[in-house]
Amino acid sequence: MPDSLPIHAVLPDLLGVLRESSNAVLVAPPGAGKTTAVAPALLGEAWCTGEILLLSPRRLAARAAAERMAALAGEPVGRTFGYATRMDSKRSAATRVTVVTEGIFVNRIQSDPELAGVSAVLFDEVHERSLDSDFGLALARDAQGALRPDLRLVAMSATLDGARFAGLLGDAPVVESEGRSYPLTLRHIGRAAEGRIEDAVAGAIRTALREAEGGVLAFLPGVAEIERTAERIAVPDGAVLHRLHGSLDPGAQRAAIAPDPEGRRKIVLATSIAETSLTLDGIRIVVDSGLARRPRYDRAAGMTRLVTERASQASATQRAGRAARQGPGVAYQLWEEAATAGLPRFDPPEILEADLSALLLDCALWGVADPRDLAWLDSPPEAAIAEARARLTVLEAIDSDGRPTAHGKAIARLPLPPRLGHMLVRAGERGMARTAAEVAVLLGERGLGGSDPDLELRLRRWRQERGPRAENGRRLAERWARLVPAKAPLPLAGGVGGGRDGLAGDRGSPSAPLPSPLPASGERELALAACVALAFPDRIARRRDASGETWASAGGRGFRLDGTSPLARAEWLAVAETQGMAAGARILSAAPIDTAAVESLLGDRIETRRSVTFDAGSGAVQAVRERRLGAIRLSSGPDAAASAAEIEAALLEGVRVQGLGLLPWSDTAQALRIRAGFTGDETLGDAALLADLDEWLPPLLSGKRRLDAIAPEGLTQALQNRLGWDGQRALDRLAPARFETPAGSSHAINYAAEGGPRVELRVQSLFGLATHPTIGNGIPLVLSLTSPAGRPIQTTRDLPGFWAGSWTAVAKEMRGRYPRHPWPDDPAGASATLRTKKADARHAGPR
């Protein structure tokens, strides 16, 4: 192995540390050679008698590291140096160094906490702070402390944040490599904000090819942008264009990394997969779009979505450094220099933003009920843990005490996220293990079978593909299908569970050709859709409009779909993936499913809800019976079984919420309440009546479905009953309902009148009255005095003053208008009457 790498200068220090202690932190800049040089150097140490596990953040990097170490040793990969990823592995009994992805390591230590036969675990690129890396390090540290004090743990980072990792590893020594420094020129060329990123990157590549020497590595946020950029580049003679992302076949990935066999100038369009762990031969130019696409978990929506956002300063530094790994380089950055300070310094640790369902289940299996009891650089958020616990409870993976159930243990044995693991186990119970395994591969491996939202179409295409990646995917699905017990197909309503061509319930070769033509619908689609529904029951969606563009999900979220998609014609969809805002996320993948299959698969989630509620608009009770799958109403109709007690309760609640104004009060009842309020008695006030509603109103509701069916006299009687005999007597004394005049007439007193209690009456009815009438404790009545025709002539609170004052003028005017009626000069001394002068005379008789 060549000794020209910078890391070789500090390897003796690292080996010395590991002879004396179990843990170390190695800080080495990109290109120093730590990924491929450290593990081989440890093989000769006396303490290293077993296997070395080298953790890599990406499958591409894991495979490339193993191949590079094997090539340097002059061996084929799989002998001394091997690798193991989810899609592929090459190792043998002779393998001493195995490069594994972080998720593979977590599964391994869960199944074997002692890590029997393992001498060291090297955590590469720990600064990336992936959830699996942080968790794997926490588990390894826990195992080391309890079971394996001899196990060596090395955290290897490309940043100078080694002190935090050293503290996590028990104040482990930090070994630093200076790395190799080649001159790097940064050129900030900016870009038009309104332009497309593909146009800007393509233009920068053309400029770079003219101005600088060497191969070009361009960073774009995703596969779609890579393809659009490729369309815009006219590859010059003597150059070759490569793409580099996780969806490519391994062969295409190797070609992008290795030197061109014909010595041509390489143009590599890559995602952030090329930021770390890899050295791309011949690259001397970097074009950085400044964008990255990362998964971000939307806790409000309960789903992970891909978000295009600005790259961090740390990522920009890593990307630019790719140009100066093998010699002087230049980096074209598509933003203004001043904007660099505005970029986030680092990408946030995944543990602070991710769905923690898998972490919580793994911790429960580890024997840790609360993940925060483990050692972390950043402890998982409490809210995320609570949400994950709720999700695992719904999946029946943990019990009420947070302990793993038998089903949870079965899920955890699978190398899948909890939702997909739950799907595989439950689908296996229905004889659909192979279909579920294929769905899991499709959802985990972007690009298999294309990118159409129709998962059935993608599965059909994938089964007909013959590339290495497609073959690896089929082998992976077959391997996963074998991890659950084989069951005979279990028929479901709608035909789910069967399979004419091996899609469901067939454990045969996954690469067997499909019959052609395939049915447009039926058992095949339903089997696939059933598996998706088992994994994502909250994403079962029902069409909301005729166009099929808007959908309502069981989880309460709204989804959108291109109306031209064949899926838009379905009534129901089992939705697997979405992207965008929770209120209207775009459906990325789904399969049609029918109502019968939904009810058969998710019958335990379907609720029959009865509601007996008061409708303020109609004033009546509405009794409804409906069946719901979460937020989706399956059916509804009148509930004839609503009991009298339920109807009564709904009417009471209507009054309690909407107010007493809904009741059919008579004028008498309203007057009674006003009189009581005038005396200061709150017994009939709104607050008291509402507080005691359950005592006085129910007897009036018997047999009623509407409030206006209550007899008004019944309400009056209820008020009188609340006052009682003594209360009514006191009310009549303090606030009499009527005023009796000297003429013998009776008039209602208006206690709600402005200015105080008021009575309207003819002035002649008060003749002979020398004092002003009062009520209660001497409160003067407001007298509205009228003419014989009922027209107002005076309003007074001082009747004697009126008699002695303005009466003379009033009487003079009234004698002319109403000569038949008496208008005496001294009304206080006259007799009260409501008759004319002639009638009075007749009534008096002869003298």
Secondary structure as UniProt FT lines:
FT   HELIX           6..9
FT   HELIX           11..20
FT   STRAND          23..27
FT   TURN            30..31
FT   HELIX           34..42
FT   TURN            43..44
FT   TURN            46..47
FT   STRAND          51..56
FT   HELIX           59..72
FT   TURN            73..74
FT   TURN            77..78
FT   STRAND          81..84
FT   STRAND          89..90
FT   TURN            93..94
FT   STRAND          97..101
FT   HELIX           102..111
FT   TURN            113..114
FT   TURN            116..117
FT   STRAND          118..123
FT   TURN            124..125
FT   HELIX           126..128
FT   HELIX           131..146
FT   TURN            149..150
FT   STRAND          152..157
FT   HELIX           162..168
FT   TURN            169..170
FT   STRAND          174..176
FT   STRAND          184..188
FT   TURN            193..194
FT   HELIX           197..211
FT   STRAND          215..219
FT   HELIX           223..232
FT   TURN            237..238
FT   STRAND          239..244
FT   TURN            246..247
FT   HELIX           250..257
FT   TURN            261..262
FT   STRAND          265..270
FT   HELIX           272..274
FT   TURN            281..282
FT   STRAND          283..288
FT   STRAND          291..298
FT   TURN            299..302
FT   STRAND          303..310
FT   HELIX           313..321
FT   HELIX           322..324
FT   STRAND          329..333
FT   HELIX           337..342
FT   HELIX           350..352
FT   HELIX           357..366
FT   HELIX           371..373
FT   HELIX           382..394
FT   TURN            395..396
FT   TURN            400..401
FT   HELIX           406..412
FT   HELIX           418..429
FT   TURN            430..431
FT   HELIX           433..444
FT   TURN            446..449
FT   HELIX           455..464
FT   HELIX           468..481
FT   TURN            482..483
FT   HELIX           493..495
FT   TURN            496..497
FT   TURN            503..505
FT   TURN            510..511
FT   HELIX           523..535
FT   HELIX           537..539
FT   STRAND          540..543
FT   TURN            546..547
FT   STRAND          550..553
FT   TURN            554..555
FT   STRAND          558..560
FT   TURN            563..564
FT   HELIX           566..569
FT   STRAND          572..579
FT   HELIX           582..584
FT   STRAND          585..592
FT   HELIX           595..601
FT   HELIX           603..605
FT   STRAND          606..615
FT   TURN            616..619
FT   STRAND          620..629
FT   TURN            630..631
FT   STRAND          632..638
FT   TURN            640..641
FT   HELIX           644..658
FT   HELIX           660..662
FT   HELIX           667..678
FT   TURN            679..680
FT   HELIX           682..684
FT   HELIX           686..691
FT   HELIX           693..696
FT   HELIX           698..701
FT   TURN            702..703
FT   HELIX           707..709
FT   HELIX           712..734
FT   STRAND          738..740
FT   TURN            742..743
FT   STRAND          746..748
FT   TURN            751..752
FT   TURN            754..755
FT   STRAND          758..762
FT   HELIX           763..766
FT   TURN            767..768
FT   STRAND          774..775
FT   TURN            776..778
FT   STRAND          779..780
FT   STRAND          782..786
FT   TURN            788..789
FT   STRAND          792..796
FT   HELIX           799..804
FT   TURN            805..806
FT   HELIX           807..817
FT   TURN            819..820
FT   HELIX           827..829
FT   HELIX           837..844
//
